[in-house]
Amino acid sequence: MRNPDYGQRKSQVSNEPPRNGQISARPKRKVKWHAKMLACALGKFEGPMDIDFMTSINRIAPRHIFEARILVRLSRDQRNSAVSGWARDLSESGLAAFVAEELKVGERVMLSVPLSPSGNEEIAARVARQVGTTQYGFQFTALSPEQRAAIKTILEGQPDSA
C-alpha cells in the first residue's frame, strides 16, 4: 500500500509555513498576466489594474516624463462633457494622466494636449487602463503626422519615465 504523503515535501502536508525553496501547501492563485494584457488590448478588461501588472507590460513605445495640464472630452448618455487632468508621462502611443472623474476602460475620448507653444492639439484616444481610482492610461487612436512629429520633438530632451 502506498503512503499518501509519498513524494511530497514536508511543508505540503504540515501546517508549517514553507521555507525558502519549498512548495507551499496552498499555492497562491496566480492570474495569468498575459490574459489581462490581451483583454486590455481588446478593450474587454473590466476593472482596475494593479500596479505590478501595469509596470510589467511591454509598451509599444517608451514613456517619457511629461507634466502638463490636459483636457479630456467625452460623450456619455448623449451628453458631452470635459474634465481636466494632469499628464505625467507621454509616448508616441499614448499618455498617462490623473483625472478626477471616473472613466471606463475602453471608453473613447478626445484629449486636448499642449504639444506646442502655440496651443493644444486635439488627439483621439481610448482609455486603455486604470490604476487606482484617478490614474488612467490613454492610447492614441489617431495621430496626424504633424502631431507625431510634435510628440517626438517634445520627447527628445525628456528622460524616460519609470
Residue pairs with C-beta under 8 A, 6 or more apart in sequence:
5 13
9 22
9 23
10 16
10 22
11 17
11 18
11 19
11 22
11 23
11 24
11 25
12 22
12 23
12 24
12 25
13 25
14 25
15 25
18 24
18 25
33 53
33 56
36 45
36 49
36 53
37 53
37 57
39 45
40 49
40 57
40 105
40 128
40 129
43 105
43 106
43 126
43 128
44 106
45 105
45 129
46 105
47 105
47 130
48 130
48 131
48 132
48 133
49 129
49 130
49 131
50 131
51 131
54 129
54 131
54 137
59 91
59 93
60 91
60 92
60 93
60 94
61 91
61 92
61 93
62 91
62 160
62 161
63 89
63 90
63 91
63 96
63 160
63 161
64 89
64 90
64 91
64 155
64 158
64 159
64 160
64 161
65 88
65 89
65 158
65 159
65 160
65 161
66 87
66 88
66 89
66 90
66 95
66 154
66 155
66 158
67 86
67 87
67 88
68 86
68 87
68 113
68 114
69 84
69 85
69 86
69 87
69 114
70 84
70 85
70 86
70 87
70 95
70 97
70 111
70 112
70 113
70 114
71 82
71 83
71 84
71 85
71 111
71 112
71 120
72 82
72 83
72 84
72 85
72 97
72 99
72 101
72 103
72 109
72 110
72 111
72 112
73 80
73 81
73 82
73 109
73 110
73 111
73 112
74 80
74 81
74 82
74 83
74 103
74 107
74 108
74 109
74 110
75 81
75 108
83 99
83 100
83 101
84 99
84 100
85 97
85 98
85 99
85 100
85 136
86 97
86 98
87 95
87 96
87 97
87 113
88 96
88 97
88 98
88 161
89 95
89 96
89 161
90 113
90 151
90 154
90 155
90 158
91 151
91 155
92 140
92 143
92 148
92 151
92 152
92 155
93 139
93 140
94 125
94 128
94 137
94 138
94 139
94 140
95 111
95 113
95 125
95 137
95 138
95 140
96 135
96 136
96 137
96 138
96 161
97 135
97 136
97 138
98 134
98 135
98 136
99 134
99 136
100 134
102 133
103 109
103 127
103 130
103 136
104 127
105 127
105 128
105 129
105 130
106 126
106 127
107 126
107 127
108 124
108 125
108 126
108 141
109 124
109 125
109 126
109 127
109 138
110 122
110 123
110 124
110 125
111 122
111 123
111 124
111 125
111 138
112 120
112 121
112 122
112 123
113 120
113 121
113 123
114 120
114 121
115 121
115 147
115 150
115 151
115 154
116 150
121 147
121 150
123 140
123 142
123 143
123 147
124 140
124 141
124 142
125 138
125 139
125 140
125 141
126 138
126 139
126 141
127 136
127 137
127 138
128 136
128 137
128 138
128 139
129 136
129 137
130 136
130 137
131 137
143 151
